[in-house]
Amino acid sequence: MSEDKFYEKSIKSDTIYDGKILKLRVDTVELENKKYSKREIVDHQKGVGIIAFDDEGKLWMVKQYRKAIDKVTLEIPAGLVESNELPIETAKRELQEEIGYFPENISYLFDMYASPGFTNDKLSFFIANDLVKSELEQDEDENVMAFSYSIDDLYNMIENGELTDAKSIIAVLYAKKIINERD
């Protein structure tokens, strides 16, 4: 079956909101059967997430309040790619801002789309090791605290519903796979 059958041609696009990190637009699309439909789309600034191991093999995580869900969450270090910044540079900067360490060894792993049904929110994952103390000031609108956890503790947090952030769940499962392959 050809992928052309699934393609939706954009006929019109209306911007509803244009903010600091996202834009909301409504696209009118033509379907394969020549009918029309509306698609509400959130254009989101590209981001990074970092699987950062400390020198004991524990994973660095940050706690922060998330207004959208009105809760404090436990997440991997992450952040938005600034204009004219490469994602790997963002990952290095975010580690310095959020956990106070610079990675001597960092490499790209993979990309993921958070929820492609309504947003193009794309996150590039990196793995970081050989961390050296090097702090940068947190963003003025950011308040995070850093902690390191064993992979088994984090995996248990996923199983019992304490760790609910999707990118962090993916990161913990990937980190667990890496650790299991080393053993």
Secondary structure, DSSP 8 states (H G I E B T S, - for coil): --GGGG--EEEEEEEEEE-SSEEEEEEEEE-TTS-EEEEEEEEE--EEEEEEB-TTS-EEEEEEEETTTTEEEEE-SEEE--TT--HHHHHHHHHHHHTSEEEEEEEEEEEEES-TTTB--EEEEEEEEEEEE------TT---EEEEE-HHHHHHHHHTTS---HHHHHHHHHHHHHHHHH-
